[in-house]
Amino acid sequence: MGCGSCSTSGIPKGCRNNGSCGVKGCEKHTVFDWLSDMELPGNVLPFDCIEVRFKNGRKEYYKNVNDLKVYMGDVVAVEGNPGHDIGAVSLTGELVRLQMNKRRLKPESPDVRKLYRKANQRDIDLWKEAQDREASTLIRTREIVKELNLNMKLSDVEFQGDNAKATFYYIADERVDFRELIKVLASEFRIRVEMRQIGTRQEAGKIGGIGSCGRELCCSTWLTDFRSVNTSAARYQQLSLNPTKLAGQCGKLKCCLNYELDSYLDALKNFPDTNKHLETKSGKAYFQKMDIFKEVLWYSLPDERNEWVAVNLADVKKIMAMNEKGEAPEDLKHFDANKPNVDIPTYENVVGQDELTRFDNKGGRKQGGRNKRRKGRPQAKAQGGGNNKGQQKPKRSSGKPNQGGGQTNSPEAKAKQGSGNRNNNRNRRRKPRNNGDQNKGNQND
């Protein structure tokens, strides 16, 4: 079923992407067609080649000589060698031109075969029958290889869509004479046999598996071109040269070592030469390791090689500039990047009531205030008497109100008036004692 059958209006809907099939497409190794919504100019014809995907991500390019309307995901019958093959369309339009230019393949090349038709039900049934034969054929072929004592490893078998040809993929360290093997296989399975040697990375892509990152292997999902990976890529990324950790399931260095290599190389341009040591007054400090993206370098102290000090990149450049001028810092520990910064907290009394100790003696203020008033009276009198030396003493009040009708403002008068009021209040609170005895005495008298 292709994308053209997902629609009733004639326009392909695709798989949740409106005909592009780039996200969650029908098959593995699908490509996002980012030019699908763009129209070509009026005098430009659409590109007449398509990309067809076969088993294990193998892709070939075919010329649409009959101008058939095919969409991504359609099952088509294409020219084989000999006969015909069955595959699924993985890309159409102008992106096919870009892919062919990437592989340096011209549309007029004899390697570009023809697109016959869309696959009918008979073609699909024959194709499924050929696929069902692959597992049993692989097991039997390995037994034959073992009987012939051939130094080779058979990894996969792929049948052609018309069930007339089979391609055997193998791995071998040395050249293998498999002429006898081809005769046995042709007579055993009644098919045309083709032997194709592949590398260990191609084998991992065909078999598949789960990597150390927990995801499916890149070579079996999306990676199509295999670039060479060197141990220098691990050195630039400050990785330990441990072959068990750096090697993938294919036994070679992991392809993902090249993914972030450019970012590390750009970041290392700002770092100085690590072969240079830092001159201090206490001795020389030698480089040990670095953190590229945090811009921190570790140097060993002159006296103790086992003790390392982390120094920021800016401080390292500063020390090297001092060394070029013939100067040296006192000690490297003053530039320790891991040294904790102790910040003294500062408080601002913005409103005027934000004192830290304002709640300490909150309960004892009332009691203390009353005692302070009692203790402060004689002192106030004494201070008042001492301060009024050389001045006229205020006249004593005769108990009569002032002529102006107001009260006296003298502090002594206020103090006497207050003490008199307190004494009267105390006398009122006291109860008379032995009232009954006093009454009896009065009666006797």
SVG drawing of the C-alpha trace seen along z (x, -y; Angstrom):
<svg xmlns="http://www.w3.org/2000/svg" viewBox="-22 -85 84 116">
<polyline fill="none" stroke="black" stroke-width="0.4" points="0.0,0.0 1.4,-3.3 0.7,-6.9 -1.5,-7.3 -4.0,-4.9 -4.3,-7.0 -6.4,-9.6 -9.8,-9.8 -9.3,-13.1 -6.3,-12.1 -3.8,-14.0 -1.6,-11.8 -2.0,-12.3 1.1,-10.5 1.8,-9.2 0.9,-12.2 3.0,-14.5 0.8,-15.4 2.5,-13.4 6.1,-13.8 6.5,-10.7 9.5,-12.2 8.2,-11.6 6.9,-8.2 6.8,-7.1 5.7,-3.8 9.2,-2.2 12.6,-2.5 15.1,-4.8 12.4,-7.1 13.5,-10.6 11.8,-13.9 10.8,-15.6 11.1,-19.2 10.4,-20.3 7.0,-18.5 4.9,-21.7 6.8,-23.7 5.6,-24.0 8.0,-23.9 8.1,-26.8 5.9,-26.5 8.6,-25.6 10.4,-23.0 9.4,-19.4 9.6,-17.2 12.6,-15.0 12.0,-11.6 14.1,-9.4 13.0,-7.9 14.8,-6.3 13.7,-2.7 14.6,-1.0 15.2,2.7 16.1,5.0 18.4,3.7 18.3,0.1 19.9,0.8 18.8,-2.0 19.0,-2.2 17.9,-4.8 15.5,-4.1 14.2,-6.1 10.5,-6.6 10.3,-6.1 6.5,-5.7 5.7,-8.9 3.9,-7.0 2.5,-8.8 4.3,-7.2 4.5,-8.4 6.7,-7.6 5.8,-4.1 4.5,-2.7 5.6,0.9 7.0,0.9 8.5,3.4 11.9,2.4 14.4,3.8 16.7,6.5 19.7,8.4 18.2,10.6 14.4,10.4 12.7,7.9 12.9,6.8 10.3,5.5 11.0,2.5 9.4,-0.4 9.7,-4.0 11.6,-6.0 12.1,-9.4 10.7,-11.3 11.1,-14.8 14.0,-17.1 15.6,-15.6 16.4,-12.5 18.5,-14.8 20.5,-15.9 21.0,-12.4 22.3,-11.2 24.7,-14.2 26.0,-13.2 26.7,-9.7 28.1,-11.1 25.5,-9.2 24.1,-10.7 20.5,-10.0 22.0,-8.9 24.3,-6.3 23.7,-2.6 23.6,-1.9 20.2,-3.7 17.7,-1.1 14.0,-1.4 10.9,-1.5 8.4,1.0 5.1,0.6 3.4,0.5 3.5,3.9 0.3,5.9 -1.0,8.6 0.8,11.4 4.1,9.5 3.6,8.9 2.7,12.6 5.8,13.8 7.9,11.2 6.6,12.4 7.3,16.0 10.9,15.1 11.3,13.4 10.1,16.4 12.9,18.5 15.7,16.3 15.9,17.6 16.1,21.3 18.4,20.6 20.8,18.8 21.0,21.7 21.5,24.3 24.2,22.2 26.2,21.9 26.2,25.6 27.5,26.0 30.3,23.4 31.3,25.4 31.4,28.6 33.6,27.1 36.0,25.6 35.9,22.1 37.3,19.3 34.4,17.0 31.4,15.8 28.0,15.7 26.0,12.8 22.8,12.4 20.9,13.5 18.6,11.4 16.3,12.8 15.3,10.9 11.6,10.0 10.9,12.5 12.5,15.4 15.0,16.1 18.2,14.7 19.8,14.6 22.6,12.4 24.8,13.8 26.7,11.3 29.8,12.6 32.8,11.4 36.3,12.7 39.8,11.6 41.5,13.2 40.5,14.0 38.2,17.0 37.8,19.4 34.1,20.0 33.6,21.5 32.7,24.8 30.3,23.1 28.4,21.4 27.9,24.7 26.5,26.3 24.2,23.4 22.9,23.2 22.0,26.9 20.6,26.8 18.2,23.9 17.7,23.7 18.5,20.1 21.1,17.7 23.8,17.0 25.7,13.8 28.4,13.5 29.1,10.0 31.8,9.2 31.0,6.6 32.8,5.1 32.1,5.5 30.3,2.1 27.9,3.1 27.3,6.4 26.3,4.6 24.0,2.4 22.3,5.5 22.0,7.4 21.1,4.5 21.2,4.4 21.3,2.1 24.3,-0.1 25.8,-1.1 23.7,-4.3 20.5,-2.2 19.3,-3.0 19.2,-1.1 22.4,-1.1 22.8,-4.2 24.1,-2.1 20.9,0.0 18.5,-3.0 19.7,-6.1 23.4,-6.1 24.2,-5.3 27.8,-6.5 30.6,-5.2 33.4,-7.6 36.8,-6.6 37.2,-7.1 40.7,-7.5 41.9,-7.4 42.8,-11.1 39.0,-11.8 39.0,-10.2 42.1,-12.2 40.6,-15.5 37.5,-14.7 39.6,-13.8 38.5,-10.1 40.5,-7.2 41.9,-5.0 40.0,-1.9 39.2,0.4 36.4,2.1 34.6,-1.2 35.4,-2.9 34.6,0.0 31.1,0.8 29.4,4.1 31.3,4.3 34.6,4.3 35.7,0.9 35.7,-2.5 32.2,-3.9 30.9,-6.2 29.5,-8.5 33.0,-9.7 32.8,-11.9 29.5,-13.5 30.8,-16.1 34.4,-16.2 34.0,-19.6 32.6,-21.2 35.6,-20.1 38.0,-21.3 36.4,-24.7 36.6,-24.9 40.2,-23.8 41.3,-26.8 41.1,-29.1 43.2,-26.8 47.0,-27.4 49.7,-24.7 49.4,-22.1 53.1,-21.3 54.0,-24.6 54.2,-24.6 53.3,-27.5 56.2,-29.3 55.4,-30.3 57.7,-31.5 57.3,-28.2 58.2,-26.1 56.8,-24.8 53.3,-23.5 52.7,-20.9 49.5,-20.3 47.5,-17.2 44.0,-17.4 41.3,-19.8 37.6,-20.3 37.1,-21.8 33.6,-23.2 33.9,-24.4 37.3,-26.0 39.1,-24.6 42.6,-23.2 44.3,-21.1 47.9,-21.6 50.0,-19.7 51.7,-21.6 55.5,-21.8 56.0,-20.2 53.3,-17.5 52.6,-16.0 49.6,-14.1 47.8,-17.3 46.1,-19.1 44.8,-22.6 41.9,-23.6 42.6,-26.9 40.3,-28.7 41.4,-29.3 41.5,-33.1 43.8,-32.7 46.1,-30.3 46.5,-32.8 47.2,-35.5 49.9,-33.5 51.5,-32.6 51.5,-36.3 53.3,-37.1 55.8,-34.3 56.7,-35.8 57.4,-39.1 59.6,-37.4 57.1,-37.6 55.6,-34.8 52.7,-34.6 53.3,-33.7 51.4,-30.4 49.0,-28.6 46.5,-28.0 45.4,-31.6 43.9,-30.8 42.0,-27.6 38.7,-27.5 37.2,-25.0 37.8,-27.3 34.5,-28.1 33.5,-31.7 32.2,-32.8 29.9,-35.7 29.2,-37.8 25.5,-38.5 24.6,-42.2 21.3,-43.6 19.7,-46.9 17.3,-48.6 15.1,-50.0 12.0,-50.7 13.8,-51.4 12.2,-48.4 14.1,-45.5 16.5,-44.9 17.4,-41.3 17.1,-41.5 13.7,-43.3 11.9,-40.1 14.5,-39.0 13.1,-40.8 9.6,-41.3 8.0,-39.7 10.0,-41.6 9.6,-45.1 6.4,-45.8 7.8,-44.7 11.0,-46.4 9.3,-49.7 7.4,-49.9 10.5,-49.4 12.4,-51.9 9.8,-54.5 9.9,-53.8 13.7,-53.8 14.0,-56.9 12.0,-59.2 14.5,-60.2 17.2,-60.4 15.0,-62.7 14.5,-64.9 18.2,-64.9 19.0,-65.7 16.3,-68.3 17.7,-69.9 21.3,-69.8 20.4,-71.3 18.4,-74.1 21.4,-75.5 21.7,-79.2 18.1,-79.5 15.1,-80.7 13.2,-78.0 9.6,-77.8 7.0,-79.0 5.0,-76.5 1.5,-76.2 -1.0,-77.2 -3.5,-74.5 -5.6,-77.1 -6.1,-77.0 -4.2,-79.4 -5.7,-82.6 -5.7,-81.4 -7.6,-78.3 -4.8,-76.0 -2.8,-73.5 0.8,-74.0 3.4,-72.8 6.1,-72.4 7.8,-69.0 7.8,-69.0 4.1,-69.7 3.4,-67.0 5.5,-64.5 3.7,-65.4 0.4,-65.2 1.1,-61.8 2.4,-60.4 -0.7,-61.7 -3.0,-60.0 -1.1,-56.7 -1.3,-56.9 -5.1,-57.5 -5.5,-54.5 -3.5,-52.3 -5.6,-53.3 -8.8,-52.6 -7.6,-49.1 -6.7,-48.3 -9.5,-46.8 -10.0,-47.8 -8.7,-45.3 -10.6,-44.1 -13.7,-46.2 -15.6,-44.0 -13.2,-44.6 -13.3,-48.3 -17.1,-48.4 -17.1,-46.4 -14.6,-48.9 -16.7,-51.7 -19.8,-50.2 -17.9,-49.5 -16.8,-53.1"/>
</svg>
